[in-house]
Amino acid sequence: MKKILIWMLSVCLLAGLAVPAAAAETESTQDDIAILYTNDVHTYIDGPLSYNVLAGIKAELEKQYGLVLLLDAGDHLQGTAYGSLDQGESIIKLMNETGYDAATLGNHEFDYGMEVALERVDQAQFPYLSCNFYHEADGVRGENVLASYQLFEGAGEVIAVVGVTTPESFTKSTPAYFQDENGAYIYGISGGEDGSALQADLQAAIDQAKAEGATKVIALGHLGADPSSQPWTSEETIAKVSGLTAFIDGHSHTVEEGKLVADKDGAEVLLAQTGQYFDRVGMMVIDGETGEVTSDFIEYTELTEPVLDADGNPEKDEDGNEVTQVVGYELVSDLYTGEAWPVKDSATLTGWLNKVETELGEVIGSAAVTLDNYAADGTRLVRSQETNTGDFAADALYYLFDSMDMDVDVAIMNGGGVRNTAVTGDISFLTCKSIHTFGNVACLQTVTGQQILDALEWGSRMAGSQEECGGFLQVSGLTYKIDTEWPDSTQQDDKGVWIGAPTGGYRVHDVKVYNKETDTWDDLDLAASYNLAGYNYTLRDLGDGYNMFSGAVNVLDYVMEDYMVLANYVQAFEGGVVDATNSPLMAKYPGFTVDYGTVEGSGRIVMAAAQRETEPTQAATEAATEAATEAPAETTAPAADEAEGGSSTGVIVAVICVLALAVVIFVVKKKK
């Protein structure tokens, strides 16, 4: 009997341990569905990971999976010269060539105007989707501009992809693009003050897709996770709807591999976002047997080898370390198992990169300093405080009109329009394009001191908090202070557009304007008129919600495109060399105060708590309390990999066998 028991125990244990190997041999992905996704590429197409590699990845997956979808969650037409030079036309050609199956509109898809945006939609060989972007007439909602969803069938499933567009598009693109020539809105994006209108449109699309046979529903949204996007964030939206399988997001440039968020019914929805700029590609797999959804990033790593000297020995640097060189790249991912670097030749991509480099690569000057917008720890500053690039951009506007012998008093530059990382050394037109990527046009208006104060207050409403504000104003010819402890009480409508001065007093104070005649700084006169330089985005088109300039008198409009304004300023420096204090503005106006020597700028904007003569109103205090920011949630850990899952199965089988044997032994003993 003992020999029989030992034999049975051995067989059971071997069977349990053999399960992973057997499963690995017979496992197939043909019943599974793979979904690739990108977001916020912003036309950064010149890195190692680009559309040519993405096309290869999709082709590799199509060899393995029953259905493969490639989706984009918005903001792919604008960002660098590769997009702006032809207003995104070549980007759409590349996306067509890559094999995208669907995309949604990000707020920056509207940056070239509504007419161009809709032309790009027509040019695409894949559907653009949005359940909450609609026609409007006399304040009444009409039909949706785009299809709400698209059905894809394969691997025994019907997948519905539902598009969702951020209501922030009104102010984070250009509100005028959604209006007719009389300022009436002819396009709308549902949101609602509490997010309910957005949620209702998404729920209706989910329900309709399921009624048409969808077995899984993927939201393809451009909503984001930033507190400033509340109440329209992806997590808030998921929590108020039911029926979603996953939510592929964009807008906030969040690196989220896969986070489980409970929907209205308590079911878990997988939320993912890839970050930005083609740093990585997202991949989801829907298991054909269990329906489980897993996600992972497909990233790349450099392959290096030693640099050899003339004798064939590895070269070493001054510290004695071997010098290496990049010789290639390979993809890194737990889910992706195809070819390591599946590049598909793309004459379209190569030709466009070369064309842009040729046209804009001419060196026009150099920077002896480092113009930047980021702190040493990588924190972006330009949307929340002064930076030297912000000063430089505002000064370029001031210089443009001053050099034209126009009477300019102040220039403003919204921080969201200053996009570069560190700039030093040679400066080309392409470099200027990396600073200003939107193609906005300079203009000059006559405004009142009150309008300037309201603009500064509007741009400063989030200063001192953890939130960024794309409308934070970098300035030239002007200095101001912000009381960071004074609560914001500016008034805005449901689309985030300024509609009135603060009800509880101004955070901005001690505003000074440079006087060219006396070479001094005078207090801002609220009743006086000033000539204000800026871009059409801010001064004329309600960009970032700047509506206080309504009624301003246009002095000169559509003068020069933004990157050319920068190039014009660079070329005005002696020898084309930009240094800390050698600005042509200071050469002409000694008291102007220019110092590009540090990232934090030259002290034009001072942010600190200040003693005030009056206290803010109770309403303003309550509003500030409600606007308190939340810390970002931590990323949910990815699911265990297949090897771990197989080992667990084997252990379970072995345990069951042992328990069964224990029962046998007990029975035998009882019989004895």
HUSULMO-V842015 format. One record per helix or strand. SS is the DSSP state (helix for helix, strand for strand). FROM is the first residue (numbers start at 1). LEN is the number of residues. Records with the same first field share a line. If there is no record, write none. Layout:
SS->FROM-LEN  FROM-LEN
//
This chain:
helix->2-25  51-12  81-4  89-10  107-4  114-10  169-4  175-4  196-16  227-3  234-6  347-14  388-16  415-3  429-7  449-11  536-4  543-3  562-9  574-3  584-5  590-3  618-9  642-30
strand->33-6  67-6  102-3  127-3  133-5  140-5  147-1  149-6  157-9  179-1  185-1  187-3  216-7  246-3  255-8  268-7  281-6  293-14  308-1  314-1  316-1  322-1  324-9  363-9  374-1  380-1  410-5  423-6  441-8  473-4  478-5  491-2  498-3  508-8  520-4  529-7  553-4  561-1  577-2  605-3
//
